[in-house]
Amino acid sequence: MSDRTITAAAPSPHVDAGDQGYSKDLKSRHINMIAIGGAIGTGLFLGAGGRLAGAGPSLAIAYAVCGAFAFLVVRALGELVLYRPSSGAFVSYAREFMGEKGAFAAGWLYFLNWSTTAVADITAAATYAHFWAMFSSVPQWVCALVALAVVLTANLISVKYFGEMEFWFAIIKVAALIVFMCIGIFLVVTQHSVDGHTPGLATIGDHGGFFPKGVMPMMLVIQGVVFAYASVELCGVAAGETENPAKIIPKAINSIMWRVGIFYVGSVVLLALLLPYTAYSDGQSPFVTVLAKLGVPGAAGVMNLVVLTAALSSLNSGLYSTGRILRSMALSGSAPRFTGRLNKGQVPYGGILLTAGFGVLGVILNYLVPGKAFEIVLNFASIGILGTWGMVMICSLLFWQRSREGLVSRPAYRLPWAPYTQIVTLCFLAGVAFLMWWGGGVGRTTIECLPLIAAALVGGWFVVRGRVAAVAAERPGLED
């Protein structure tokens, strides 16, 4: 679709109070790199190793399928953004199309995702820092707090600092992947030996083919792959702080598909061609594994820096997005009042500090609680992701329905094949939740906690509903 055909829809009658007061300091390069950064994270740099060992080369199919659905989710969000840009993003759209109850559920599911992800990011950053000898004697909690302090400070100063930090984080990640892929392609083309193996299709064929352990391991690994795409919706949140979202957002979203194809699927295929899937392990980045087998000096240290960058990028994104989402909720009465405040830099510092506080609490809990507590945290983050993506598609479906009734006007930049796309995506998300339960272990325990999460949301709504009604009565012209 050409830029000339991408136009905004007719103005929405809904105005979100949470969109007022922000600066518009995010430029096109920031949004594009935020889109890239959201699609590339530790799920690829670190998590792909264990998933390759578990599912074999078929992991590429899992990345392709999940990537396609992630693209549909962000494409649906992009249509809503062009209809009405909002820093509250899907929470604001849930408020318009589902009412305050829907906005409350969407917002707190998103907070569940990022508050638990922050725990993982902070602890991971500290763990990666210990790779270097100069930090090995520093207690892990100190490294974690330093990482949190650096990213938190950048978020609190201004959105421009956030954008710059995310821009350079994304540059590092993309550059590392491009360099590795160039090396990998060279090795395959020249048939250069890697740890005694000749790269090529024979590496896959001689070790059980594309599905060495059958189809089911590939199906079960999908739940972890979904977590790898957890930040793709970030460019929709950032649209509220850019000058020209109608021009910038479609370009950024459309580029996600080929980035997924090249960086995720392409990288996994290359990894499978270079070494047998049995050479990879859960505890090491697969890229480090290949470079170490080649005997490249300093490769492990460089890739560790990239993985550390990916963790800090994820933390940076989480603090940014939850701050905006919580402010949208606070100004409607469904989140604590202090999360709605802006500082002099026009940054919603209350929501950012609340998320950071959960991160610190998580580091303490991870230190105190042994066993699988940390893995449970990551599974709860996956529940938050599934809930958030589900809310986006439900809002998109309701938006489509209202457009059919003539109540709203769809922009030219649309989610294709509606409403079937939304329905199929919702079925896919339900299927992922089922696979989490089917796989047993911590995943099943997490799914069995869904009634507790639902009860917490219902109880929370009864606590805040009076304040929500009072806020709506004070600003009848702003909120539906």
N, C-alpha and C positions, 0 to 999 in steps of 0.2 A: 504494500500500500504506500503510495507516494505521500510526501509531506503535505501536498496541496489538498489531499482528500481528508486529512486528519484535522477535524475541527471539533470544537467543544460543543456540547449539547446546550439546549436552552437552559437558562439559569434555574437552579433548584429552588423550590420554595422553602426548603429547609436550610437554616443557618445554624452552624454549631458555634456556640460561644467559645469553645476550646480552640478555635482557629484564630482568635483575635490576639494581637500582641506580639506575634512572631516576626522576626526579621526574614528577609528573603535572600539570604547570603549564599545559598547553595547554587553553584553554577553547573553547566552541562557536564563538565569533566568530573565534578563530584558525583553527580547522579549516575553517570555511566560507570564510574569505578565502584560506587556503592552497589550497583546491580551486579557487577563482576564479583565483588567481595562477598555479596550475599550468596552467590552460587558456588563459591569455592571456599572450603574451610577445612577444619581438622578432620571432618568426615572423609575427605579424600586423602589428605597428607598423612594422616595417622591411621584412621579406621580401615582404610582399604586393605591393609596388610592382613589383618585377622579375617576379614570377609573373603579375601582371595583364598586364604588357607581353608576356609570353611566351605565355600561354594565353588571354588575353581574359576575358570575363565567365564563361566555363565554370570559372574558378577556384573559383567558389562551389560548384560540384558537387564538386570535389576536396576542399574544406574540409568539406562535408557528409558525404561518404563516409568520409574519414579520421576526422572527429569522431565518427561513429557507431561505428567500430571502436575508437577510443580510449575511448569510453564503455563498450563491452563489456569491454574490458580492465580498466578500473577497477571495473566492476561485479563482474567475476569476483574481483578482488582484495578488494573489499568483502565478498563472501561468505566468503572465507577469513579476513578480519579479524574478522568476527563469530563465526566458528568458534573462532579463537584469536588475539586481538590480539597483535602482536609488532612491536617496533621493527626487527627484522631483516627484517620483511615477507616478500617473495617468496623471499629467501635462506633464511629460517627454514622456509618452506613447502616449498621445494625440498629442504631437509634431511630434512623429515619424509616426503615422498612420493617423492623420487628418490634419497635418500641423500647422503652427503657429497660425492660427485663432482658431483652436480647442483647442490648449494649452492655449491661452489667455482666452477663455470662461471657460475652466475647472478650471484654476487657480483662476480667480476672483469669480466664483461661490463658490469655496471652501473657499475663504477669506470671502465671504458674510456669509457663514455658521459659521465660527469660530469667526469672529469679532462680530457678533450679539450674539453668544453663550457666548462669553467672558463677554458681558454685563450682561447676566443672571447669569453666574457663580459668578462674583464679587459681585453683589447685593445679590444673594442667600447666599453667604458666610457671608456677613455682617449681614444679617437677622438671620442666624443660630447662629452667635456669640452672638447676643442679648438675646438668650435663657438663657444664664448664667448671674446671677446677677452682677458678677464682670465687665461685659461688657455693662450692660444695660444703664449706664450713658454715654457711649462713643458714639459720633455721628456716624450714620451709614456710612457716607462717609469716616470717619477715619478708621473704620473696613474694609471697602472695599479696601482702599488704602494699608492698612497693608497686607491684603491677596494677593493683586496684587504684592506688593513689594517682599514678601517672595518667591512666585512662580517665578516671573520675575528674581530675583537674581539667583535662582537655574538654570534656563534655560540659563542665560547669562554666567555663569562660565564655564560650559563644559557639553557635552552630558552625561558624566558619572553621574553628579549630577542630571540631569533630570531623567536618568534611575533609580537611587537609590530612588529618591522621588516617582516616579511612582510605583516602586517595593513595597515600604512600604504602599503607598496608597492602592494598590491592595490587599496586605496582610490583611489590616484592613477590607476592604469591604468583602473579601471572608470569613474571620474568623467570621465576624458578621452574614453573611448569614448562614454559617454552624451551628453556635450556635443556631440561631433562628430555623432552620429547624430541628435540633435535638430535641429542646424543642417542636416544633409543632408536630413532629411524635410521641413523647412520649405522648402528650396530646390526640392525636387521638387514639393511641393504647390502652391507659388506660381509655379512655372515661372520662377524667377529665373535670369537668365543667368549662366553660369559660364564665363568666358574666351570669350565669344561662342557658347557652346553652350547650348541649352535643355534642362535636365535632364528625363529621362523615358525611356520605352522606345525612343523614336526614336534616342536616343544609342547604344543597343545595335544597333538594327535598321539604322541608316545606316552602321555600321562593321563589317559582316561578320556580324552576328548574335551568337548566344551562343557559337558555335565559329568565330571568324574565321579561325583557322589550322588548323581540323580538330580531330578528337578526340585524335589522338596527343599534341600538346603538353600537353593537359590530363592525359593519362595519365602523361607523363614528369614533370610537376611534382608528382605525388603524393609522390615521395620527399622533396622539400623540405617539403611540407605536413605529413608525419608528424613531421618534426623540430619543427614549430611546436607540436605537442602533447606535447612530450617530458617535461613535468613533471606530467602528470595523475595519475601513480601516487603522488605525494608524500603525499597525504592518507592513503594506506594505511600509509606509513612512520610518519607522525605519530600514528597511532592508538595506538601503544604508549605515548605520553606524554600521554594524555588520560584523564580519570577515567571517563567513561561512553561508550565507543566504540559500544556497541550502540544508543544513541540518536542520537549525533552523526553518525557516519559515514554511515549510510544517507541522511540529509537532505543532507549535503554532496555525496555521489556522485550522488544523483538530480537535484540542481540543475545538474550539469555539462552535461547534455544540452541544456537550454533555454539555458544560457549560451553553449554552442557555436553553437546555432541563431541566437541574437540577435547576439552579438558578432562571431563569425567570418563566418558565412554572411550575416547581415544587413548587416554592414559592407562586405563585398565587393560585394554587390548594390547598395548605395547608391553605392559608389565607381564602379561601372560605369554607373549611371544618371546620375551627375553629370558625368562626363567620358568621352570615348572612351578605350578601353584604351591607345591609342597615346600618350596624354598622360602615362602613368606610366612610371617608369624604375627601374632596379635600385639606383641610388645615392641615392634619396631616399624618405623615408616617403611613401606615397600620401596620407596625411592632411595632411601638410605641403604636398604638391602642390596639393590642392584648396583649402586655406586660403590658400596663396600666390596662386593664381589669382583668389581672391575679393578679395585685397588686404587681408586681415585683419592689422592691425599686431601684430607680436610673435608671430604664430602659429607661425612656424618655431622660435623660441626655446622656446615653451611645449611644443610637440610633441617637441623635442629633449630636454627635461627628462623627458618621459614615456618616451621610448625609453631614455634613460639609466637611469631607474628600472627599466624592464623588464630591462635587462642586469644591474643590481645584484640584482634579485629572483631572477633565474635563478642567479646566483652564490651568493646566500644559500641557496637551496633545495639546490643541489648540495653545498655544504659540509655542510649539515645532514644530508641523506639518506645521503651516503657515509660520514659519521662513524658513523652508526648501523649501516649495513650492514657496514662493516669491523669494528666491534666484535663483531657477531654471528659473523662469520667468525673473528676472532682468538681468541675464547673456545672455538672448536671446533678451533683449530690450523691453519686454512687461510689466515690472514693474519698479518702480522708481529705479534709480541706487544704492541708498544707501542701498536698501534691499538686494543687492548682496554681501555686505561686510562681511568678517569673522573677528572675534576678535582673540586674541592670543590663546584662548581656542578652536579655530576652530569652533566657533558657529556663525551662520548668525544673528548677533545682530540687523541688520537694520530691517529685516522682523518681528522679535520678538517685537521690540519696536513699530513698526507701529501697530501691532495687540493690544499690551498693551495700546497704545494711544487711540484706538477706545473703549477699555474697560473703560477707565477713562471717555471719552466723554459720553459713555452710562450711567454710574452712574449719571453723571450730568443731562442728559436728563431724566432719570428715576425719579430723584428728582424733576425736574421742571415740567414735563408733567404728569398730573393726568390721571385717567381713564385707558384705555386699551393699552396705549403705550407700556408697558412692554410685554403684550401678543402678540402685533403685531411684536415685535422684535423676539420673539420665533418662530412665524410663518414664518418670513423671514429666520430664521435659517433652518427651515424645507425645504423651497424651495432650499436652498443651498445644503442640504443633498440629496434631490431628484436629483438635477442637477449633483452632484458629483458621486453618484451611477450610474446615467444614463451614464455619460461619461466613467466610468470604464467598463460598459457592452458594450458600443459602441466600445471602444478600443479593448476589448476582441473579439468582433465580427469581427472587421477589421483584427485583428491578426490571427484569425482562417481562414479568407478568404485568407490572404497572404500565410498562411501555405499550403493551398490547391493549390495555384499557384506555390508553391515551392520556394517562395522568402524568407521565414523564416523557422526555425525549432522549433517545439513545444517541450517543456521539457516533461519528463515522468510524472511529476506532472501536471495534466490537469484539467480544468473545465469539468465535465462530461456532456455528451449529447449535446455538441455544434453542431450546432448553436441554437438549440431549447431553450436551457437554457437561453441564452442571450435575445432572442426574448420574451420569457415568462416573464422574469424579467423586461424588459423594459415596457411591457404591464402592469405589476403590478404597477410600479412606476407611469405610466400615470393614472392608476386607483386611486392611492392614491391622486394625485393632483386633480382628479375629485371629490373625496370624501371631500377634503378640501373645494372645491367650493360648493358642494351639502349641506354640513353641515351649510352653512350660517355664519353670524357673522364675526369675525375677519379673519377666514380662507378664506371666500369668498373674503373679501377685499384684502387679500394677493394675492390670485390667480389673481384677477383683476389688480394687480400691475405688473403682468408678462410682459405686453408690455413695461412698463417703465424700467424694469430690462433689457429686450432685447435691448431697445433703448440705455440704458447706455452702454451695452457691445459693440454694434455697434459703438456708438460714441467714446468710448474709444479705439476701434481698429483703427479707422481712425486717432486718435491722435498719436498712437505709431507705426503705421505700417512702417513709414519711418525709425525710429530707429531700428525696428526689421530687416528690409532689410539691413541696414547699418551694423548691428552686424553680420548678416549671411554672408555678403560679406567679412568681416574681418576675419571670422573663417570658411572658406568653408569646412575644413576637420573635423570640430567638430559637426556642426548641419546640419540636412537635411533641 
